[in-house]
């Protein structure tokens, strides 16, 4: 964490009706120095969120009074603070809906707290960046210079086609964040191609071919089954 | 048969009425029989009945009686008109009946669909709540164990115990997942979301899922990039391949080589998960995909649900799965999908 964050620890609002999960998240998040507020229902969550400022929301997708998704939509009417969803396996369409409605990430239950904390850190870092982009991005063996439009892998320059570069740039601009299939197709190929997943599969294959020489290693582009892809983000 | 019975009955009625109403009016009695026949029988029977009555009238009643000849000119004309009217009445009645039946069937289908969707909804709600009730405490256990493990300096034993708790919770989660999948298959709630899939990616994700369980098994992944895209449900495929890998991990001794292969050949894509383990007894190999087929002396875990789920998921997407003993030892599971017509991808102008 940077020094400014240490002076003002990020405050996180957890909206989940299960006391067990509330306790677990409180312990895990507070051990990392975050301030945690709890709410058990969507109504309570909205009231608490309106009363005081929070840097991040963690919302269970299955709340008792209203769906986490409609809560997200109501929050997004007035705040852009990042949202992480807690969801379960087999809920791919829910995950897609949440991401397309402005959620920043999700964690699948049962989760490892290390994984959750990593997502929280990454999400807060992206939110705090405030649009100021670093011109050079590095992850694993990949180096992308957005200003000079240069891509290198293990120090060797890599030639990409125009579309491959646009696709890679989209990932770099959202490093660490899951991008849904539809989102990527819309941004790279346009709204008329939103359903043409074959483009995405073919071009992801080509990008991987050029940028992940050894597939057995930690992948650069992480497949989120049924949802989308995310670009690996390494800690600075 | 029905048409013949009606014909005989009405012929006898005509014979009885003959002294009072005259032979021409008998044709109207026959017409009535056709209308009644149309109410209870199909179009073929009505047509057959019409022919029978025309012949019967000319043979039995029209002079000269007991011959197919018809003497009077008006009588011959009447036969022609009778024939047309009987056909029309018969067809119209049959049509009316068919429409009424269709209406009824539609209503029944609507009621059935409603009952079905209600019970499906109930089933889904039940599954969702079971899933939630089981996973919430599992999240508590694995989350607490992982927090404990990272919470600061632990003795070696403490750290091992925390890892063991976390591992057990993950394993239990797999059991829950298996049961839920089996329940979904059983109640016909698998709705594949078919989309273009890159099977090399499916294999990669499945290997990532099973890394922890294949710790003691060397894995040889022969799947190359550039395979044809397949219309399938990525999530179901990933689950199927994951189950095959878990099966190999569970039912072969540590150190057994696991091999994943994928090749396109003759309009089909073959995805193979093989091991160099002891193989399966020929008597059991055919029953591997049945639910709960585990051999009584099998010492390894699992409930025998993994392979039936593989079969159910693969077949729900229009693929097939087969298993064979490999020459030289081990079993090979092979998933086959039709390649179909490759989707169009417009190339960029360089």
Interface residues (C-beta under 8 A of the other chain):
Chain A: X18 X20 X21 X24 X25 X27 X28 X31 X62 X88 X89 X90 X92 X93 X109 X110 X111 X112 X113 X114 X116 X161 X162 X163 X196 X197 X198 X199 X201 X202 X204 X205 X208 X209 X215 X216 X219 X223 X225 X226
Chain B: X131 X132 X135 X136 X137 X138 X139 X140 X141 X142 X143 X144 X146 X147 X150 X151 X166 X169 X170 X173 X177 X180 X193 X195 X196 X197 X198 X200 X201 X204 X205 X221 X225 X226 X229 X233 X234 X235 X238 X343 X344 X345 X348 X350
